[in-house]
């Protein structure tokens, strides 16, 4: 009998989650609205330290609604990291705006503030409208918010923070999700905590929260009949999934602790390997360690990420290259950017490894054995 597969970040759910969902189911609140949905919003907002939270069907929906509510649209340019998941950029295209790709700090994978300054200055020289900047916290490490927020403030531009990967992380004592004019979380099945699919918009802005909540329910006006003065969306999170999220939230600290243990174990595993480093730098203190990725210098290491990936696949262990930069994606061909090749290098030399909080010690031992086998053969 073959070993079971080891996934990058499988959902970590159990009896508590079943209890919460069954309780919501028995309550009769099956439609999207309900007490668990309202409570979930309050609980996440309290944890992050924002005044308002709007629970939605995805983090992508949250990005979209923020941009719509801010009036971003055709003729506008939105600087955004090139080193991210496609959803960040898709939301910009949904509103008809143009992404401008900004390269990353090769140490962390996060947007490089120096290149962002160059991008904004160049776009302004060309007379382009820049109503918003989007930042992304890569693999659970917050961007340099001191620098990024300052840049946005100095150019009079709203900052939308994609914290889809960083719930539970902090930056200088402030929780991810509390920065910018609005922040976005994801509760997709592979994230730190999950509502199966789902996301959230977090903000201190009452008007933004109210408008996003209205838009997420087909923009129905508050009258007895169905009245619509603007285009709306079916983006509201369901009460049942919110119940799952509430259970997960009570376990968040323990799940973060386990992922940080795996990060420490990976650091120890690769500590004596020349040319191998953990993406994100040496300091994990503020990270949520959502996924651990290594970067292997082909000029120094005696083995490659391709070799490790092939060996892991044979052993039924899931690995994945880090994000393919958006400027290399066929769907975004021809769009502008301020690039220095850093993201290209990380895509070429980086590999993401299993990091889930539900992963067992036996599973990690299998990963260790595969790594040692590759290292020994090299």
C-alpha positions in Angstrom: 0.0 0.0 0.0 1.5 3.3 -1.0 1.9 6.2 1.4 -0.9 8.9 1.4 -0.1 12.1 -0.5 1.3 15.1 1.5 -0.3 18.3 0.3 1.2 21.8 0.6 -1.5 23.1 2.9 -4.5 20.9 3.4 -7.5 22.2 5.4 -7.0 21.6 9.2 -10.5 20.8 10.4 -12.0 18.4 13.0 -14.7 17.8 15.5 -14.9 21.4 16.6 -15.6 22.6 13.1 -18.3 19.9 12.7 -19.9 21.1 15.9 -20.1 24.7 14.8 -21.4 24.0 11.4 -24.0 21.5 12.6 -25.2 24.0 15.2 -25.6 26.6 12.5 -27.4 24.1 10.3 -29.8 23.1 13.1 -30.5 26.8 13.8 -32.2 27.1 10.5 -30.0 29.9 9.2 -29.1 28.3 5.9 -29.4 31.4 3.8 -26.3 33.7 3.5 -27.3 36.1 6.2 -27.4 34.9 9.8 -26.0 35.2 13.4 -22.8 33.3 12.7 -22.0 35.6 9.7 -22.4 38.7 11.9 -20.5 37.2 14.7 -17.7 36.1 12.5 -17.2 39.6 11.1 -17.1 41.1 14.6 -14.6 38.5 15.9 -12.2 38.9 13.0 -12.4 42.7 13.2 -11.7 42.6 16.9 -8.7 40.3 16.4 -7.2 42.5 13.7 -8.2 45.8 15.3 -10.3 47.3 12.6 -13.7 48.9 13.1 -15.5 47.1 10.2 -15.4 43.7 8.5 -17.4 42.4 5.6 -17.3 38.6 5.0 -17.4 37.7 1.4 -17.2 34.7 -0.9 -13.5 35.2 -1.6 -10.5 37.5 -1.1 -10.8 38.3 -4.8 -14.3 39.6 -4.2 -13.0 41.8 -1.4 -10.4 43.3 -3.7 -12.9 43.9 -6.4 -15.5 45.6 -4.1 -12.8 47.9 -2.6 -11.8 49.0 -6.1 -15.4 49.5 -7.2 -16.2 51.4 -4.1 -13.2 53.7 -4.6 -14.3 54.5 -8.1 -11.2 52.9 -9.8 -11.9 52.2 -13.4 -11.0 52.7 -17.1 -8.1 55.2 -17.6 -6.7 54.5 -14.1 -3.4 52.7 -13.4 -2.9 50.6 -10.3 0.7 49.7 -9.2 0.7 46.1 -8.0 3.4 43.5 -7.3 4.3 41.3 -10.2 5.2 38.5 -7.7 1.7 37.5 -6.6 -1.2 35.2 -7.4 -3.3 36.2 -10.4 -6.4 37.1 -8.3 -4.7 40.3 -7.2 -4.3 41.5 -10.7 -7.6 40.1 -12.0 -9.5 42.4 -9.6 -7.8 45.4 -11.3 -8.9 44.1 -14.7 -12.5 43.5 -13.4 -12.9 47.3 -13.0 -11.3 48.1 -16.3 -8.1 49.7 -14.8 -4.6 48.9 -15.9 -2.1 47.1 -13.7 1.5 48.4 -13.5 3.8 45.6 -12.3 6.4 46.3 -9.6 9.2 43.9 -8.9 10.1 42.5 -5.5 12.8 42.5 -2.9 14.6 39.2 -3.7 15.1 38.5 0.0 11.4 38.5 1.0 9.5 38.4 -2.3 7.5 41.5 -1.2 7.1 44.6 -3.3 10.3 46.6 -3.4 9.5 50.2 -2.1 12.4 51.7 -4.1 10.9 50.3 -7.3 7.4 51.5 -6.3 8.7 55.0 -5.9 10.2 54.8 -9.4 7.0 53.4 -10.8 4.8 56.1 -9.3 7.2 58.9 -10.5 7.3 57.5 -14.0 3.5 57.1 -14.2 3.0 60.7 -12.9 5.5 62.0 -15.5 3.3 60.4 -18.2 0.2 62.0 -16.7 -1.4 58.8 -15.6 -4.1 58.6 -12.9 -3.1 56.5 -9.9 -6.1 56.2 -7.6 -4.8 53.1 -5.7 -1.8 51.0 -5.0 -2.1 47.3 -4.1 0.4 45.6 -1.9 0.7 41.9 -1.2 2.1 40.1 1.9 4.1 37.2 0.4 3.6 33.8 1.9 2.6 35.3 5.2 5.3 38.0 5.6 4.1 41.5 5.8 5.4 44.1 3.3 7.4 47.0 4.6 4.3 48.9 5.6 6.2 51.9 6.9 7.6 52.5 3.5 4.6 51.5 1.4 2.1 53.5 3.4 4.4 56.6 3.3 4.6 56.3 -0.5 0.9 56.1 -0.9 0.3 59.0 1.5 2.9 61.2 -0.3 1.2 60.7 -3.7 -2.3 61.0 -2.3 -3.2 57.5 -3.3 -5.3 54.9 -1.5 -3.5 51.7 -0.4 -5.3 48.4 -0.7 -3.5 45.7 1.2 -3.8 42.1 0.0 -3.3 40.2 3.2 -4.8 37.0 1.8 -1.7 35.0 2.8 -0.8 36.8 6.1 -3.7 36.5 8.5 -2.1 36.1 12.0 1.1 37.8 11.0 2.2 41.2 12.3 4.3 44.2 11.3 5.9 46.3 14.1 3.2 45.1 16.4 0.2 45.7 14.2 -1.7 42.8 12.8 -1.9 42.0 9.1 -5.2 43.2 7.8 -5.1 46.5 9.7 -3.1 48.6 7.2 -4.0 50.9 4.4 -7.4 52.3 3.4 -8.6 48.6 3.4 -7.2 45.2 3.7 -8.3 41.8 2.3 -8.1 38.4 3.8 -8.6 35.0 2.2 -10.1 31.9 3.9 -9.6 29.6 0.9 -9.1 25.9 1.7 -5.3 26.1 1.7 -5.0 29.2 3.9 -4.0 29.5 7.6 -7.7 29.1 8.5 -10.5 28.3 6.2 -14.2 28.8 5.5 -13.9 26.4 2.6 -14.0 29.3 0.2 -14.3 32.8 1.5 -12.6 36.1 2.3 -13.1 39.4 4.1 -12.7 43.1 3.6 -11.4 45.0 6.6 -11.4 48.7 7.1 -11.7 51.7 9.4 -13.9 53.4 6.8 -17.6 53.1 7.7 -18.8 54.3 4.2 -16.6 51.7 2.4 -17.8 48.9 4.6 -21.4 49.9 4.1 -21.1 50.2 0.4 -19.2 46.9 0.0 -21.8 45.1 2.1 -24.5 46.5 -0.1 -22.8 45.6 -3.4 -22.1 42.1 -2.1 -25.8 41.5 -1.9 -26.8 42.6 -5.4 -26.8 46.2 -4.4 -30.4 46.1 -3.2 -31.8 49.4 -1.9 -33.3 49.4 1.6 -37.0 49.4 0.5 -39.7 46.7 0.6 -39.5 45.8 -3.1 -36.4 45.0 -5.1 -34.9 48.3 -6.1 -31.4 48.6 -7.6 -29.6 51.9 -8.3 -26.2 50.4 -9.2 -24.8 47.1 -10.4 -24.3 44.6 -7.5 -22.7 41.2 -7.0 -23.5 37.9 -5.4 -20.5 38.0 -3.1 -21.8 37.5 0.5 -20.3 34.7 2.6 -22.9 32.2 3.8 -23.9 31.8 7.4 -22.9 28.1 7.4 -19.4 28.9 6.1 -19.0 31.7 8.6 -19.8 29.1 11.4 -16.8 27.1 10.1 -14.7 30.2 10.2 -15.7 30.9 13.8 -14.5 27.5 14.8 -11.2 27.9 12.9 -10.7 31.3 14.5 -10.7 29.8 18.0 -7.9 27.5 16.9 -5.9 30.1 15.0 -3.1 30.4 17.5 -2.4 26.7 17.7 -2.4 26.4 13.9 0.1 29.3 13.7 2.3 27.6 16.3 2.4 24.4 14.3 3.3 26.2 11.0 6.1 28.0 12.8 7.4 24.7 14.1 7.6 23.4 10.5 9.4 26.6 9.5 12.0 26.0 12.2 12.4 22.3 11.1 12.9 23.4 7.5 15.5 25.9 8.6 17.4 23.2 10.4 17.0 20.7 7.5 18.6 23.1 5.0 21.0 24.9 7.4 24.2 23.2 6.1 23.2 23.3 2.4 25.3 25.8 0.5 23.3 28.2 -1.7 19.9 27.3 -0.1 17.9 29.9 1.8 14.3 30.3 3.1 12.4 32.9 1.2 11.5 35.7 3.6 14.8 36.2 5.3 16.2 35.0 8.6 13.5 36.5 10.9 10.3 34.6 11.2 9.1 36.4 14.4 6.3 38.3 12.8 5.4 35.9 10.0 2.5 33.5 10.1 4.7 31.0 8.2 1.7 30.1 5.9 4.0 28.4 3.4 7.7 27.7 3.5 9.6 28.2 0.3 13.3 27.7 -0.4 15.4 29.4 -2.9 18.3 27.4 -4.3 21.2 29.2 -6.0 22.2 27.1 -9.1 25.7 28.5 -9.0 26.4 27.4 -5.5 24.2 24.4 -4.7 25.0 20.9 -5.9 21.3 20.1 -6.5 18.4 22.0 -7.9 14.7 22.7 -7.1 13.8 20.6 -10.2 15.6 17.6 -8.7 13.9 18.0 -5.3 10.5 18.5 -6.9 10.9 15.4 -9.1 11.9 13.3 -6.1 9.1 14.7 -4.0 6.5 14.0 -6.7 7.7 10.4 -6.9 7.2 10.1 -3.1 3.7 11.6 -3.4 4.7 14.9 -1.8 3.3 18.0 -3.3 5.7 20.9 -4.0 5.1 23.9 -6.2 7.3 26.7 -7.8 6.7 30.0 -6.2 4.4 32.4 -8.0 5.1 32.9 -11.7 5.4 36.7 -12.1 2.4 38.4 -13.5 4.4 40.1 -16.2 5.3 36.6 -17.6 1.7 35.5 -17.7 0.2 35.3 -21.2 -3.0 37.0 -20.1 -1.2 40.1 -19.0 1.3 40.3 -21.9 2.1 43.8 -23.0 1.3 45.6 -19.8 3.8 47.9 -18.2 6.0 47.4 -15.3 9.0 48.6 -13.2 11.1 45.4 -13.1 14.6 44.4 -12.2 14.5 40.6 -12.7 14.1 39.7 -9.0 10.8 37.9 -9.4 12.0 36.0 -12.4 14.9 34.7 -10.4 12.7 33.6 -7.5 10.3 31.8 -9.9 13.3 30.0 -11.5 15.0 29.0 -8.3 12.2 28.8 -5.7 10.2 25.9 -4.5 7.3 25.8 -2.0 7.1 22.9 0.5 4.3 21.3 2.5 3.6 23.5 5.5 0.1 22.7 6.8 -0.9 22.8 10.4 -2.5 19.4 10.0 0.6 17.8 8.7 1.8 14.9 11.0 5.3 14.2 12.3 5.4 11.1 10.2 4.6 13.2 7.1 7.4 15.6 7.8 9.8 12.6 8.3 9.0 11.5 4.8 9.8 15.0 3.5 13.1 15.0 5.4 14.0 11.6 3.9 13.4 12.8 0.4 15.4 16.0 0.9 18.3 14.0 2.4 18.1 11.6 -0.5 18.5 14.4 -3.1 21.3 16.0 -1.1 23.2 12.7 -0.7 23.0 11.9 -4.4 24.3 15.3 -5.5 
